[in-house]
Amino acid sequence: MKDPMERRFAPPQDTGESAEVRFSPIRRPAASLVEEIKRRHEAELLRIAGVEGVGVGAEDGVEGIVVYLRDADVRKLVPTALENIPVRAVITGSIEARRAPGTA
């Protein structure tokens, strides 16, 4: 069965090439769904000692929740999925908010 989301791009005719390039968009839950699930669980995740932040990102074409951790010891406290959405832990070290130069 042909994928209705697949697009085919052929090279310009004057190149002499006959190869076709296929492009399929990343399959993922709607961004609003992932964002909503992140919002529902963000406070809970931030209460875990060592969690520095929570966001949304994609890895290997799959969108999910990203949890930023101070160190690797915290990883065992973070779930691998929330409401069937994957959770990826990223070790960032301590994160400090800073002002942009020239702002008060």
HUFENMO-V228554 format. One record per helix or strand of 2 or more residues. SS is the DSSP state (H for helix, E for strand). FROM is the first residue (numbers start at 1). TO is the last residue. Records with the same first field share a line. If there is no record, write none. Layout:
# HUFENMO-V228554
SS: FROM-TO / FROM-TO
This chain:
# HUFENMO-V228554
E: 7-10 / 20-23 / 51-59 / 62-69 / 81-82 / 85-91
H: 13-15 / 31-46 / 72-77
